[in-house]
Amino acid sequence: MSNRFEGKVAIVTGAAGGIGLAAVERFAREGARVAAVDLADSALGRAVDTAKAAGGEAIAIAADVTHAADVEAYVAKTVEGLGGVDILFNNAGIEGLVCPLDEYPLEVFEKVMAVNVTGVFLGMKAVVPELRKRGGGSIVNTASVAGITGNALIPAYVASKHAVVGLSRSGAQTYAAEGIRVNAICPSPIDTRMMRSLEEGVSADDPEAAQELMKASIPAGRYGTPEEVAALVAFLCSDDAAFINGGVYTIDGAMTPG
Ligand SMILES: NC(=O)c1ccc[n+]([C@@H]2O[C@H](COP(=O)([O-])OP(=O)(O)OC[C@H]3O[C@@H](n4cnc5c(N)ncnc54)[C@H](O)[C@@H]3O)[C@@H](O)[C@H]2O)c1
């Protein structure tokens, strides 16, 4: 394993979840010091331990990404604790409900937009001044295949992830001249808590059958793993991707080309 992030500091939001935790591990293993951000401190012990086991270091920061003050605080605490910021993996997200648009409760729609869109916006806004101080940096925003295709079952999630793609493209154009890169990733179903919840939402009676149906929509025949997503994120945040900016990267076992 290379040390692509030696001397770098990475913030990972949603660090207590499946993809976030894998990213903490990957960044730590490749030499970064990591600020692991999620809703509750209690859920972040595993991220800190995982970074340590990977031979690195992480600090835990409790924050709700929908609150501007919390977001400003997680960036400030990272600078205070780790000396600056080079990378933001803007990854916290929620799935909302499996429900057709005309029945979708407004309060759930607003909650999905708050976490998935406002949270990503606030993270970018707060971290850019710190990336500037380092002479550049990398932001990767977690969108989804739902950020580039429609889906009848999860309209709020689809809307929110399309917005994440828009924020990423706009950010890339705004900051490219300053050496700040912004890319979006679009995973297909990945084997985490979120898919268990969506499988339940599709068929509370038979979530396993729902899983089989979803797997059948992926030509690779399986869900992706959090580690596979973390590998893409690490590449996009590394100097290997120095000219990659404003990209929208599917990682989906050929789900979307069809
Ligand atoms: N699992 C998939 O199939 C899949 C596919 C495409 C995209 N994604 C996206 O990947 C990202 C990570 O999802 P995951 O699969 O690891 O799910 P997950 O539920 O395991 O992790 C999400 C994490 O985000 C945190 N979070 C939620 N709301 C928050 C808030 N307001 N403030 C701070 N943290 C908050 C949760 O506590 C959780 O730890 C999400 O943005 C999700 O939409 C997931």
The ligand as an ORCA input file, in Angstrom:
! r2SCAN-3c Opt
* xyz 0 1
  N     -25.205      2.222      0.509
  C     -25.567      2.526     -0.728
  O     -26.123      1.712     -1.451
  C     -25.267      3.888     -1.299
  C     -25.310      4.050     -2.689
  C     -25.062      5.315     -3.239
  C     -24.754      6.371     -2.407
  N     -24.726      6.177     -1.047
  C     -24.413      7.324     -0.222
  O     -23.238      7.040      0.511
  C     -23.221      7.832      1.700
  C     -22.914      6.930      2.872
  O     -23.952      5.963      2.992
  P     -23.765      4.526      3.679
  O     -24.223      3.535      2.698
  O     -22.415      4.398      4.272
  O     -24.928      4.619      4.786
  P     -24.845      4.591      6.367
  O     -26.224      4.804      6.844
  O     -24.110      3.383      6.801
  O     -23.937      5.875      6.708
  C     -24.409      7.189      6.675
  C     -23.838      7.930      7.870
  O     -24.247      9.303      7.794
  C     -24.535      9.728      9.110
  N     -25.444     10.874      9.113
  C     -26.766     10.887      8.753
  N     -27.283     12.102      8.955
  C     -26.275     12.876      9.457
  C     -26.206     14.229      9.876
  N     -27.278     15.036      9.832
  N     -25.031     14.691     10.337
  C     -23.947     13.884     10.402
  N     -23.944     12.596     10.015
  C     -25.108     12.099      9.551
  C     -25.198      8.517      9.772
  O     -25.174      8.614     11.194
  C     -24.374      7.370      9.209
  O     -23.297      7.020     10.060
  C     -24.585      8.514      1.766
  O     -24.466      9.835      1.292
  C     -25.427      7.681      0.827
  O     -26.517      8.415      0.312
  C     -24.952      4.962     -0.485
*
